[in-house]
């Protein structure tokens, strides 16, 4: 069974938490997890992330049972693309929301297998035996510079413009979604997070903490938040974790209280 937990913290610097995070089960038993990290002035980032997350939840809540693997991926991609339309139209309708947007990383599972969809620099990692493997590629300016050989790995991690996005949800009428299949074997963890975690906690430490099976998933999530806070807490911090456990368990979040 898939055990889940999610947590978020405003951090030590920001006055508003512009992250939105949710994870739980849909009406017909799929597991859905979403993290959106908003951006924009005058609380626009908060609005963008909530709009995107709530739209994706509503779109997938009634997803019918027995959908094919390809159908599952298409459903997730379509929900994210339609969420882009929703945020873009809202941003275009009010000057104070001009150019607001959000990252999104989401997973939709049927049992232990499904798809990850993402736009921006919120990430997904698979954790196995205490080691984290990044599954998503950041849509950022510095990552493009790194891929083109213009900056080094060290420069990538410390570049002053590392948060400049090349792709976000809601900022453009047309957008593309990166989609990847995922299967969790027993004992493996899928970790979704905003850059408030990944920018302040190393991949090595993410894997070590998320992989401690001797403590609860809730305690592992809290420890990750605390590590980011101890590192300065310079951004909102959000994490969602899904673990394939041998014995039956129930997701932490229940219902659809929108």
N, C-alpha and C positions, 0 to 999 in steps of 0.2 A: 504493500500500500504506500501511497504518497503522503507523507507528513509535511505540513507547511507552517510557516510563521512569517510575519512581516513586522517591521519596526521602523520608526523614523524619529529624527531629532533635529531641532532647528539649528543646532550648532552653537558656537560661541560668538559669532560675528554678525550674522544676519538678524534682522528684526522680524522677518516673516519667513515661514517655511513654505517655499514654492515647490517643494516636492509633493507628489501624490503617490501613494502606494497602496496596493490591495492584492490579496491573494485568497483564493477559496475555491469552492466547487460550484459548477453551474447546475441548472435544474436537472440535467440528464447525466450528471456525474463526471463531466470533464473537469480537469483542474486548470484554472486560469490565474496567472500572476501578471501584474502590471506595475511598472515604475515609470513615472513621468516627472521630469525635472524642468520646471518652467522658467521662462526668461521674458523680460520686458519690464518697463517702468510702471509705476502707479498700481502695484499689485497685479499687473497683467500676467506675470509669470504664474502666479498662483491660480488665476482664472484659466489660463491656457492648459495647465497640467490637469486641473480638475475636469475641465471640459473633455479633454482627450480621454482620460481614464474612465470617466462615467459613460462616455459614448461607447467605448470599446466593451465595457462591462455589459451595458444594455444590449448591444448588438449580438454578443455571444452568449448571453444568459439563457436564451431559448434554443440554442443550437441542438439540432435533432440528434438522437443516438445513431450509432452504426454508420457514421460518416467515414469515408475512405481516408487513407493517409493524405492523399493529395487534396481531398476536400477540406481536411482539417487545416492544412497550410493555407489554402485559398481563403478560408473563412477568416483566419487571423489576419492575413494580408489585407483583405477587403475591409475589415473592421478598422484597421489602422489608416488606410487610405481615406475612408469615409470620415474618420475622426479628423483627418487633415482638412477636409472640406469644411467641417463644422467650425474648427478653430480659425481657419482662414477667413471664412465669412464673418465670424464675430469680430475678428481684428479689423476687417474692412468696414464694418458698420459703425465704428466709434473711434474717433481720433485718438483718444487716450489709450486705446489698445493697439495702435498702429505697430505693426511688425512684431507683435507678441508671438511667442511660439513655445515649443517644449520638445525635449527629447522624449523618446519612449523606448522601453525594452519590455517585451511581453512574451509569455510562454503559454501555450495551449497544449495540454496533454490529454491523451486518452490512455488511462493506465500509466505506464512508465514511459511512453513514447509520444512524441508530438513535434511541435515546431516552435522555434524562437523567431520573433520578428523585432526589428529595431531600426530606429532612426536617431542619429545624434551620438552622444558619448556616454550615455548610461550603458552599463555593461552586463554581460552574462558570463559566468564562469562555471565550469564543471569541476567539482572537487572530488578527488579519489585518493585514498590513502594519504591524506594530509597535504596533497599537492593540488594547486588551482591552475586550471588551463583556461585562458581567455578564449571565449567562443565568438565574440563579436569584434568588429573592427570599428574603431572610433571614426566618426565623420567629422574630423577636425582639420584645421589648416596645418598644424604641426605634424599630424600623421601623414598628410599628403607630402609634406617636405621630407619626412623621414623615408617614406616609400620611394621617393625620387632621388634619395641619396644626398639631399642637401643639408641635412643635419644628422647628428649621431644619436644613438640610443640615449645617452646621457642628456644631450640637449633636448631631446623629445620629452623627457620626464621633468625637465626644469625650465622649459621655455616660457617666457613671460606671456606669450599669446596662446598657451596650450588649450585654453577654454574657448577659442574662436571656432565656431562650428561651420562646417561647409554644407551641412544638411540638417534641417530641423522640421518638426511637424508644425504646420500652421503658418509658416512664413511665406510659402509659395503655393500657388494654385495647384501645381503639379509636383508630385514628389514620388520617389521610389522607396520601397521598403526592402531591406536586407532580410532574407528568410533562410533559415537553416534547420534541418532536422535534428532532433535530440532524442536520445534514449538513455534513461537512467537505469543502471544495473543496481542490484541490492548493495546498499552501503554508500552509494554515490549521492552527492548533493549538487543541485543546481542553485547557484547564487546569482541573483539579480541585484544590481546596486546603482545608485546615482554616483556622479563623480565626487561627491562629498565624502564618499568612502574610498573609492579607488585612487583618488589623488593624494590621500593622506595615510593610507595603509598599503604596504607593499603586497604584491601578489603572493609572495612567500608567506607572509603573516595571515593573509586572507585564507589561504589553504590550510595552514596549521590550525587556526581557530575554527573554521567551518567544518573541519574534519574530525573534531574531538567527539567521538561517538559516545564517550563515557558520560557526557553531560547532555542536558536537553537541548533541543533545537532553539528554544526560547533563550536559554542562557548563552548559547553561541552567538545568536543575533545581538544580544545585549553587549557581549564582550567586543564584538566588532564595532558597535557604535562607540563604546568607551575608548577603544584604540584611536578612532578618528578624533574624538574629543581631546584625548591626551596629546595628539599630534597638532593641536591648535584649533580644531573644529571650525576651520575657515569657511565652511559652506554647510548648507543643509545636508543631512546624512540620511540615506534610506537604504534598506536592505530587505529583500524577500528571499526566503530559502525553501527549497523543496527537497526532501530526502526520501529515497526509496528504501523503505524499511520492510523487513521480512514479515512482521506481524501486522495485523489490521490496525489502523488508526484513523482518526477523523481529522480533517483539516481544521486549523485553528479558527478560521473565519467561516461563519455560516450565514446563509440567507443573502438577500439582495436589498439591503436597506439604503436605497438611493433617495 
